[in-house]
Amino acid sequence: MIPSHVVDACLSHIDSNSMRAAYYRENVYGPRVKVMEEWSDFIDLQLKAVVTNFNEHSPLIEVITAIIS
């Protein structure tokens, strides 16, 4: 499970307390990068599934293929 303060950082939510916001900005960078990499991997898998299940000559497939290659 992803801690809520990391989720907030990934969504660019800003804490109203400036001291806490500065602390989170410094301390959640590594976890935020990990979450965003996992999200990117998930999206890549979904796009590949779409490519696998659709007609090769669809304009959408051409766009998706360009994105994932």
KAURUR-V144837 format. One record per pair of residues at least 4 apart in sequence whose C-alpha atoms are under 8 Angstrom apart, sorted by the first residue. I is the first residue (numbers start at 1). J is the second residue. Records with the same first field share a line. If there is no record, write none. Layout:
I = J + J
This chain:
2 = 6 + 7
3 = 7
4 = 8
5 = 9 + 24 + 28
6 = 10 + 28 + 31 + 32
7 = 11 + 32
8 = 12 + 13 + 14
9 = 13 + 14 + 24 + 25 + 28 + 32
10 = 32 + 35 + 36
14 = 21
15 = 20 + 21
16 = 21
17 = 21
18 = 22
19 = 23
20 = 24
21 = 25
22 = 26
23 = 27
24 = 28
25 = 29
28 = 32
29 = 33
30 = 34
31 = 35
32 = 36
33 = 37
34 = 38
35 = 39
36 = 40
37 = 41
38 = 42
39 = 43
40 = 44
41 = 45
42 = 46
43 = 47
44 = 48 + 68
45 = 49
46 = 50
47 = 51 + 64 + 68
48 = 52 + 68
49 = 53
50 = 54 + 61
51 = 55 + 56 + 61 + 64 + 65
54 = 58 + 61
55 = 61
56 = 61 + 62
57 = 61 + 62
58 = 62
59 = 63
60 = 64
61 = 65
62 = 66
63 = 67
64 = 68
65 = 69
